[in-house]
Amino acid sequence: MGLPQSLPSVGKRPVPRGLDATSNRGGAALAEQNSVLTQIARPYAAALYELSQSEGSVDAVESSLADVSKLAGESDDFRRFLRSPVISADEKSTALKAILKQVKLNTTVANFLGVVARNGRLFALPAIIRAYKALVAQGRGEATADVTSATALSATQRASLAAALKQKLGKTVTLTEHVDPSLIGGLQVKVGSQMIDSSLKTKLSAIKVAMKEVG
């Protein structure tokens, strides 16, 4: 899925360390940044969830947000565009409109992204999407797990991990996936605020081995 030529270039523009999650992994600054992003994301996610409920479009909105997440995962330019503090809200709003012309999104999601862009909050979009997915999962009586892997999970690995988590938690688990090539160990799983405990180490180890074999 290509990006339009009108997308502002951010490759040579400096991004302040406080806004670039890759520049300070695991430190206090990153923890504080994540807390701020969560505070920003919650009211946006809640508003979108309530709207999608009233429209009966919860699943359609979730699917469209997944498409946006996929685009961000596939394009370094789009990720930099979302988080760059040096591109104005007006520039981002204009560029986003061009992007949305190429991506068939649910109308509610398209309008919502426009609001987020105009409010200068696109840098928090990944957190907003995660918060929305958490609300959807909660509404279904499911749990959510943040999964960070060195490479994208295959369908088999995804199913295996979801099954292991379901067995442990006693409920269906929705996975929110992230790819971090620099991740040591190959795979991290967090449910809520807790990193997964040792009871799943065997299953996780098997998935890690499979990931190394594929790589």
Disulfide bonds with the S-S distance in Angstrom:
none
